[in-house]
Amino acid sequence: MTIGRVRTAVLSLASYRPGKAASQVEDEHDIVGAIKLASNENPWSPVPEVVAAISDAVSGVNRYADNNASDVRSAISEWIGVDVARVTVGCGSSGLLQQLFMTYVDPGDEVIFPWPSFEIYPVFSTLFAAHQIRVPLVDYAFDLDAVAAAVSEKTKLIVLATPNNPTGTPVSMRAVEGLLDSIPDDVIVVIDEAYREFSDPTFGDPVVDLQPRYDNVVVTRTFSKAFGLAGLRSGYGIAHPEIVEQLDKVRLAFSVNNLAQVGMLAAIEHEAAAMANVATLLNERTRMVEALDASGTVSVPSQANFIFIPTGDRTEPIAIAMEKLGVVTRPFPGFGLRITIGSPEENDRWLAAFLSSQT
Ligand SMILES: Cc1ncc(COP(=O)(O)O)c(C=O)c1O
Protein backbone atom coordinates (compact mmCIF):
# COMPACT_ATOMS: atom_id res chain seq x y z
CA MET A 1 0.00 0.00 0.00
CA THR A 2 1.22 3.51 -0.69
CA ILE A 3 0.14 6.62 1.17
CA GLY A 4 -0.83 9.47 -1.10
CA ARG A 5 -0.64 9.36 -4.89
CA VAL A 6 3.03 8.66 -5.53
CA ARG A 7 4.22 9.43 -9.07
CA THR A 8 4.25 6.31 -11.22
CA ALA A 9 7.91 6.92 -12.07
CA VAL A 10 8.84 6.88 -8.39
CA LEU A 11 6.80 3.74 -7.67
CA SER A 12 8.72 1.89 -10.34
CA LEU A 13 12.06 3.26 -9.20
CA ALA A 14 14.58 0.92 -7.62
CA SER A 15 16.48 2.97 -5.05
CA TYR A 16 20.08 3.86 -5.82
CA ARG A 17 22.22 1.20 -4.14
CA PRO A 18 25.32 2.74 -2.57
CA GLY A 19 28.20 0.42 -1.67
CA LYS A 20 27.61 -1.54 1.55
CA ALA A 21 29.02 0.07 4.68
CA ALA A 22 31.75 -1.78 6.57
CA SER A 23 29.54 -1.73 9.70
CA GLN A 24 26.72 -3.47 7.81
CA VAL A 25 29.03 -6.30 6.80
CA GLU A 26 30.40 -6.51 10.35
CA ASP A 27 26.84 -6.96 11.63
CA GLU A 28 25.89 -9.42 8.88
CA HIS A 29 28.87 -11.70 9.49
CA ASP A 30 29.51 -10.95 13.16
CA ILE A 31 33.04 -9.75 12.54
CA VAL A 32 35.05 -6.63 13.38
CA GLY A 33 37.52 -4.51 11.46
CA ALA A 34 35.88 -4.71 8.03
CA ILE A 35 37.11 -2.38 5.29
CA LYS A 36 34.96 -0.80 2.60
CA LEU A 37 36.30 -0.83 -0.94
CA ALA A 38 32.88 -0.55 -2.52
CA SER A 39 32.36 3.13 -3.37
CA ASN A 40 35.56 4.22 -5.10
CA GLU A 41 36.40 6.56 -2.26
CA ASN A 42 39.83 7.96 -1.58
CA PRO A 43 41.33 6.00 1.34
CA TRP A 44 42.97 9.08 2.81
CA SER A 45 41.62 12.21 4.47
CA PRO A 46 41.90 15.38 2.43
CA VAL A 47 45.34 17.01 2.71
CA PRO A 48 45.87 18.79 6.08
CA GLU A 49 45.51 22.32 4.66
CA VAL A 50 42.10 21.39 3.24
CA VAL A 51 41.00 19.81 6.52
CA ALA A 52 42.11 22.98 8.35
CA ALA A 53 40.20 25.26 5.98
CA ILE A 54 37.03 23.19 6.36
CA SER A 55 37.40 23.09 10.15
CA ASP A 56 37.83 26.87 10.27
CA ALA A 57 34.63 27.30 8.29
CA VAL A 58 32.46 25.11 10.51
CA SER A 59 31.48 27.91 12.89
CA GLY A 60 30.01 29.80 9.92
CA VAL A 61 27.35 27.25 9.10
CA ASN A 62 24.65 29.28 10.80
CA ARG A 63 24.67 31.22 7.51
CA TYR A 64 23.58 29.94 4.14
CA ALA A 65 26.41 29.62 1.66
CA ASP A 66 26.80 31.87 -1.38
CA ASN A 67 24.17 30.20 -3.56
CA ASN A 68 26.12 30.98 -6.69
CA ALA A 69 29.44 29.78 -5.24
CA SER A 70 31.05 32.70 -7.09
CA ASP A 71 34.49 32.33 -5.55
CA VAL A 72 34.56 28.66 -6.42
CA ARG A 73 33.48 29.33 -10.00
CA SER A 74 36.20 31.96 -10.36
CA ALA A 75 38.82 29.66 -8.89
CA ILE A 76 37.80 26.80 -11.21
CA SER A 77 37.76 29.14 -14.20
CA GLU A 78 41.35 30.22 -13.51
CA TRP A 79 42.44 26.73 -12.58
CA ILE A 80 41.37 25.06 -15.80
CA GLY A 81 41.54 28.09 -18.04
CA VAL A 82 37.94 28.59 -19.17
CA ASP A 83 35.67 31.62 -19.01
CA VAL A 84 33.84 31.79 -15.70
CA ALA A 85 30.49 31.83 -17.51
CA ARG A 86 31.25 28.26 -18.60
CA VAL A 87 31.66 26.98 -15.03
CA THR A 88 28.94 25.65 -12.77
CA VAL A 89 28.84 23.73 -9.51
CA GLY A 90 26.67 20.98 -8.12
CA CYS A 91 25.91 18.96 -5.02
CA GLY A 92 28.43 16.37 -6.14
CA SER A 93 28.68 15.60 -9.82
CA SER A 94 25.61 13.42 -9.23
CA GLY A 95 23.78 16.63 -8.38
CA LEU A 96 24.85 18.08 -11.71
CA LEU A 97 23.75 14.95 -13.52
CA GLN A 98 20.36 15.28 -11.87
CA GLN A 99 20.22 18.93 -12.97
CA LEU A 100 20.97 17.83 -16.53
CA PHE A 101 18.06 15.41 -16.47
CA MET A 102 15.80 18.08 -14.92
CA THR A 103 16.80 20.54 -17.59
CA TYR A 104 16.57 18.40 -20.70
CA VAL A 105 14.46 15.31 -20.15
CA ASP A 106 10.68 15.32 -20.54
CA PRO A 107 8.62 12.15 -20.03
CA GLY A 108 9.02 9.90 -23.07
CA ASP A 109 12.32 11.42 -24.19
CA GLU A 110 15.25 9.12 -24.79
CA VAL A 111 18.48 8.98 -22.86
CA ILE A 112 21.34 6.85 -24.17
CA PHE A 113 24.27 5.47 -22.22
CA PRO A 114 26.66 2.55 -22.61
CA TRP A 115 25.92 -0.27 -20.17
CA PRO A 116 27.02 -1.35 -17.61
CA SER A 117 27.89 2.11 -16.40
CA PHE A 118 27.20 4.37 -13.41
CA GLU A 119 24.02 3.14 -11.77
CA ILE A 120 22.61 6.59 -11.24
CA TYR A 121 21.87 7.05 -14.96
CA PRO A 122 19.01 4.51 -14.93
CA VAL A 123 17.75 5.98 -11.65
CA PHE A 124 17.46 9.48 -13.13
CA SER A 125 16.08 8.12 -16.40
CA THR A 126 13.28 6.36 -14.54
CA LEU A 127 12.68 9.34 -12.26
CA PHE A 128 12.16 11.62 -15.24
CA ALA A 129 10.07 8.99 -17.07
CA ALA A 130 12.57 8.82 -19.91
CA HIS A 131 13.05 5.87 -22.18
CA GLN A 132 16.56 4.63 -21.37
CA ILE A 133 18.61 3.02 -24.10
CA ARG A 134 21.46 0.96 -22.71
CA VAL A 135 24.08 0.29 -25.36
CA PRO A 136 26.03 -2.86 -24.42
CA LEU A 137 29.77 -2.57 -23.86
CA VAL A 138 31.94 -4.51 -26.26
CA ASP A 139 35.00 -6.04 -24.60
CA TYR A 140 34.26 -3.77 -21.62
CA ALA A 141 34.58 -0.64 -23.78
CA PHE A 142 32.08 1.74 -25.38
CA ASP A 143 30.64 0.95 -28.77
CA LEU A 144 30.20 4.52 -29.97
CA ASP A 145 28.93 3.43 -33.40
CA ALA A 146 26.08 1.67 -31.64
CA VAL A 147 25.53 4.76 -29.48
CA ALA A 148 25.28 6.92 -32.62
CA ALA A 149 22.95 4.39 -34.26
CA ALA A 150 20.64 4.52 -31.24
CA VAL A 151 20.07 8.27 -31.55
CA SER A 152 16.57 9.26 -32.66
CA GLU A 153 14.51 12.45 -32.75
CA LYS A 154 13.56 11.79 -29.16
CA THR A 155 17.13 11.58 -27.87
CA LYS A 156 17.93 14.39 -25.47
CA LEU A 157 20.98 13.15 -23.59
CA ILE A 158 23.87 10.80 -24.14
CA VAL A 159 25.93 10.09 -21.03
CA LEU A 160 29.48 8.75 -21.31
CA ALA A 161 31.43 8.06 -18.13
CA THR A 162 35.14 8.02 -18.85
CA PRO A 163 36.84 6.17 -17.31
CA ASN A 164 33.69 4.10 -17.05
CA ASN A 165 32.33 2.84 -13.77
CA PRO A 166 32.41 -0.16 -13.12
CA THR A 167 34.86 -1.29 -15.80
CA GLY A 168 37.54 1.45 -15.50
CA THR A 169 37.74 1.68 -19.29
CA PRO A 170 38.33 5.07 -20.90
CA VAL A 171 37.15 6.45 -24.20
CA SER A 172 39.38 8.80 -26.19
CA MET A 173 38.18 12.28 -27.03
CA ARG A 174 39.05 11.55 -30.64
CA ALA A 175 36.51 8.74 -30.64
CA VAL A 176 33.90 10.99 -29.01
CA GLU A 177 34.57 13.55 -31.73
CA GLY A 178 33.51 10.94 -34.28
CA LEU A 179 30.29 10.42 -32.35
CA LEU A 180 29.62 14.16 -32.13
CA ASP A 181 30.09 14.53 -35.88
CA SER A 182 27.50 11.86 -36.55
CA ILE A 183 24.64 13.03 -34.32
CA PRO A 184 22.41 16.12 -34.30
CA ASP A 185 23.92 19.02 -32.36
CA ASP A 186 20.83 19.46 -30.20
CA VAL A 187 21.58 16.21 -28.38
CA ILE A 188 23.47 16.99 -25.18
CA VAL A 189 26.51 14.76 -24.73
CA VAL A 190 27.61 14.53 -21.12
CA ILE A 191 31.18 13.47 -20.44
CA ASP A 192 31.18 12.27 -16.85
CA GLU A 193 34.77 12.54 -15.69
CA ALA A 194 34.44 11.57 -12.03
CA TYR A 195 37.67 9.58 -12.32
CA ARG A 196 39.56 11.91 -14.65
CA GLU A 197 42.58 12.41 -12.38
CA PHE A 198 43.36 8.67 -12.37
CA SER A 199 43.36 8.40 -16.14
CA ASP A 200 46.16 8.67 -18.68
CA PRO A 201 45.99 12.22 -20.08
CA THR A 202 46.60 10.95 -23.61
CA PHE A 203 42.93 9.98 -23.83
CA GLY A 204 42.30 13.70 -24.09
CA ASP A 205 40.47 16.49 -22.34
CA PRO A 206 36.89 17.22 -23.43
CA VAL A 207 37.17 20.83 -22.29
CA VAL A 208 40.14 21.45 -24.58
CA ASP A 209 39.54 18.92 -27.35
CA LEU A 210 35.76 19.08 -27.78
CA GLN A 211 34.10 22.11 -26.24
CA PRO A 212 35.64 24.74 -28.53
CA ARG A 213 33.93 23.00 -31.48
CA TYR A 214 30.86 21.41 -29.91
CA ASP A 215 28.48 23.55 -27.86
CA ASN A 216 26.44 20.48 -26.91
CA VAL A 217 29.22 18.88 -24.81
CA VAL A 218 28.82 19.11 -21.03
CA VAL A 219 31.66 17.96 -18.79
CA THR A 220 31.01 16.92 -15.19
CA ARG A 221 33.84 16.54 -12.70
CA THR A 222 34.14 16.09 -8.95
CA PHE A 223 36.29 16.67 -5.90
CA SER A 224 34.89 13.44 -4.41
CA LYS A 225 37.47 11.00 -5.69
CA ALA A 226 40.99 12.31 -6.35
CA PHE A 227 40.64 15.14 -3.82
CA GLY A 228 38.98 13.03 -1.12
CA LEU A 229 35.95 15.28 -0.58
CA ALA A 230 33.20 12.69 -1.24
CA GLY A 231 31.36 13.53 1.97
CA LEU A 232 31.15 17.23 1.17
CA ARG A 233 29.30 16.73 -2.15
CA SER A 234 31.36 19.00 -4.33
CA GLY A 235 31.00 18.67 -8.07
CA TYR A 236 31.52 21.05 -10.94
CA GLY A 237 30.66 21.28 -14.58
CA ILE A 238 31.99 22.98 -17.68
CA ALA A 239 29.57 23.85 -20.46
CA HIS A 240 28.41 26.52 -22.85
CA PRO A 241 27.18 29.60 -20.87
CA GLU A 242 23.61 29.05 -22.12
CA ILE A 243 23.65 25.53 -20.73
CA VAL A 244 25.15 26.77 -17.46
CA GLU A 245 22.34 29.30 -17.18
CA GLN A 246 19.67 26.60 -17.52
CA LEU A 247 21.43 24.18 -15.17
CA ASP A 248 21.77 26.86 -12.52
CA LYS A 249 18.00 27.40 -12.50
CA VAL A 250 17.28 23.87 -11.32
CA ARG A 251 19.97 23.40 -8.70
CA LEU A 252 18.51 23.13 -5.21
CA ALA A 253 19.34 26.43 -3.52
CA PHE A 254 22.40 26.28 -1.26
CA SER A 255 22.98 22.60 -2.00
CA VAL A 256 26.66 23.35 -2.62
CA ASN A 257 27.10 24.16 1.03
CA ASN A 258 29.56 26.41 2.89
CA LEU A 259 31.95 23.63 3.78
CA ALA A 260 31.89 22.21 0.25
CA GLN A 261 32.76 25.63 -1.13
CA VAL A 262 35.63 26.15 1.30
CA GLY A 263 36.81 22.60 0.65
CA MET A 264 36.83 23.10 -3.12
CA LEU A 265 38.76 26.37 -2.87
CA ALA A 266 41.36 24.82 -0.59
CA ALA A 267 41.57 21.68 -2.73
CA ILE A 268 42.38 23.76 -5.79
CA GLU A 269 44.98 25.72 -3.87
CA HIS A 270 46.63 22.52 -2.62
CA GLU A 271 46.15 20.44 -5.73
CA ALA A 272 49.76 19.26 -5.81
CA ALA A 273 49.45 17.49 -2.47
CA ALA A 274 46.30 15.68 -3.57
CA MET A 275 48.00 14.66 -6.80
CA ALA A 276 50.83 13.10 -4.79
CA ASN A 277 48.20 10.87 -3.18
CA VAL A 278 46.80 10.09 -6.62
CA ALA A 279 50.29 9.04 -7.75
CA THR A 280 50.50 6.66 -4.79
CA LEU A 281 47.11 5.20 -5.70
CA LEU A 282 48.20 4.71 -9.29
CA ASN A 283 51.32 2.84 -8.13
CA GLU A 284 49.10 0.71 -5.97
CA ARG A 285 46.80 0.06 -8.92
CA THR A 286 49.79 -1.20 -10.91
CA ARG A 287 50.97 -3.32 -8.00
CA MET A 288 47.54 -4.94 -7.65
CA VAL A 289 47.15 -5.60 -11.37
CA GLU A 290 50.56 -7.24 -11.42
CA ALA A 291 49.66 -9.35 -8.40
CA LEU A 292 46.40 -10.42 -10.05
CA ASP A 293 48.24 -11.22 -13.27
CA ALA A 294 50.78 -13.28 -11.34
CA SER A 295 47.93 -15.29 -9.80
CA GLY A 296 46.42 -15.92 -13.23
CA THR A 297 43.44 -13.63 -12.57
CA VAL A 298 42.20 -11.60 -15.49
CA SER A 299 41.26 -7.99 -14.73
CA VAL A 300 40.08 -5.28 -17.07
CA PRO A 301 42.82 -2.67 -17.69
CA SER A 302 41.74 0.26 -15.51
CA GLN A 303 42.21 4.00 -15.82
CA ALA A 304 40.32 4.66 -12.58
CA ASN A 305 40.83 4.19 -8.84
CA PHE A 306 39.30 0.73 -8.94
CA ILE A 307 39.82 -2.59 -10.64
CA PHE A 308 37.13 -4.67 -12.30
CA ILE A 309 37.53 -8.44 -12.22
CA PRO A 310 35.12 -10.21 -14.56
CA THR A 311 34.06 -13.00 -12.25
CA GLY A 312 30.80 -13.70 -14.14
CA ASP A 313 28.48 -16.16 -12.41
CA ARG A 314 30.91 -16.58 -9.52
CA THR A 315 30.66 -12.91 -8.54
CA GLU A 316 28.24 -13.13 -5.64
CA PRO A 317 29.82 -16.12 -3.85
CA ILE A 318 33.24 -14.46 -4.19
CA ALA A 319 31.93 -11.16 -2.82
CA ILE A 320 30.33 -12.93 0.14
CA ALA A 321 33.47 -14.95 0.84
CA MET A 322 35.47 -11.71 0.84
CA GLU A 323 32.92 -10.01 3.10
CA LYS A 324 33.29 -12.82 5.61
CA LEU A 325 36.97 -11.89 5.68
CA GLY A 326 36.02 -8.25 6.29
CA VAL A 327 36.55 -6.92 2.76
CA VAL A 328 33.56 -5.14 1.24
CA THR A 329 33.65 -4.86 -2.56
CA ARG A 330 31.01 -3.99 -5.13
CA PRO A 331 29.61 -7.07 -6.84
CA PHE A 332 27.77 -6.78 -10.15
CA PRO A 333 25.98 -10.13 -10.21
CA GLY A 334 26.70 -12.17 -13.33
CA PHE A 335 29.29 -9.64 -14.51
CA GLY A 336 32.11 -9.03 -12.07
CA LEU A 337 33.59 -7.51 -8.98
CA ARG A 338 34.63 -3.88 -8.68
CA ILE A 339 37.27 -3.28 -6.04
CA THR A 340 38.38 0.22 -5.05
CA ILE A 341 42.12 0.79 -4.75
CA GLY A 342 42.73 1.62 -1.10
CA SER A 343 45.77 2.16 1.07
CA PRO A 344 48.65 -0.35 0.62
CA GLU A 345 47.48 -2.27 3.72
CA GLU A 346 43.88 -2.39 2.48
CA ASN A 347 45.08 -3.59 -0.91
CA ASP A 348 47.13 -6.38 0.63
CA ARG A 349 44.03 -7.38 2.52
CA TRP A 350 41.67 -7.46 -0.44
CA LEU A 351 44.16 -9.34 -2.56
CA ALA A 352 44.58 -12.01 0.10
CA ALA A 353 40.80 -12.22 0.56
CA PHE A 354 40.20 -12.44 -3.17
CA LEU A 355 42.82 -15.15 -3.69
CA SER A 356 41.52 -17.17 -0.77
CA SER A 357 38.00 -16.97 -2.25
CA GLN A 358 39.38 -18.68 -5.37
CA THR A 359 40.52 -21.84 -3.63
C1 LIG B 1 30.94 7.64 -13.08
C2 LIG B 1 30.57 8.42 -11.86
N1 LIG B 1 30.09 9.65 -12.00
C3 LIG B 1 29.75 10.39 -10.94
C4 LIG B 1 29.89 9.90 -9.66
C5 LIG B 1 29.39 10.75 -8.54
O1 LIG B 1 30.33 11.39 -7.86
P1 LIG B 1 29.95 12.61 -6.90
O2 LIG B 1 28.47 12.80 -6.91
O3 LIG B 1 30.45 12.21 -5.57
O4 LIG B 1 30.65 13.78 -7.48
C6 LIG B 1 30.39 8.63 -9.45
C7 LIG B 1 30.51 8.10 -8.08
O5 LIG B 1 30.74 6.98 -7.80
C8 LIG B 1 30.73 7.85 -10.58
O6 LIG B 1 31.17 6.61 -10.46
The ligand as an SDF file (V2000), in Angstrom:
LIG
                    3D

 16 16  0  0  0  0  0  0  0  0999 V2000
   30.9360    7.6350  -13.0790 C   0  0  0  0  0  0  0  0  0  0  0  0
   30.5730    8.4170  -11.8640 C   0  0  0  0  0  0  0  0  0  0  0  0
   30.0920    9.6460  -11.9960 N   0  0  0  0  0  0  0  0  0  0  0  0
   29.7510   10.3920  -10.9420 C   0  0  0  0  0  0  0  0  0  0  0  0
   29.8870    9.9030   -9.6650 C   0  0  0  0  0  0  0  0  0  0  0  0
   29.3940   10.7490   -8.5390 C   0  0  0  0  0  0  0  0  0  0  0  0
   30.3300   11.3940   -7.8580 O   0  0  0  0  0  0  0  0  0  0  0  0
   29.9490   12.6120   -6.8990 P   0  0  0  0  0  0  0  0  0  0  0  0
   28.4670   12.7980   -6.9130 O   0  0  0  0  0  0  0  0  0  0  0  0
   30.4520   12.2130   -5.5690 O   0  0  0  0  0  0  0  0  0  0  0  0
   30.6490   13.7780   -7.4840 O   0  0  0  0  0  0  0  0  0  0  0  0
   30.3890    8.6260   -9.4530 C   0  0  0  0  0  0  0  0  0  0  0  0
   30.5110    8.1020   -8.0820 C   0  0  0  0  0  0  0  0  0  0  0  0
   30.7390    6.9850   -7.7960 O   0  0  0  0  0  0  0  0  0  0  0  0
   30.7280    7.8510  -10.5820 C   0  0  0  0  0  0  0  0  0  0  0  0
   31.1750    6.6060  -10.4550 O   0  0  0  0  0  0  0  0  0  0  0  0
  1  2  1  0
  2  3  1  0
  2 15  2  0
  3  4  2  0
  4  5  1  0
  5  6  1  0
  5 12  2  0
  6  7  1  0
  7  8  1  0
  8  9  2  0
  8 10  1  0
  8 11  1  0
 12 13  1  0
 12 15  1  0
 13 14  2  0
 15 16  1  0
M  END
$$$$
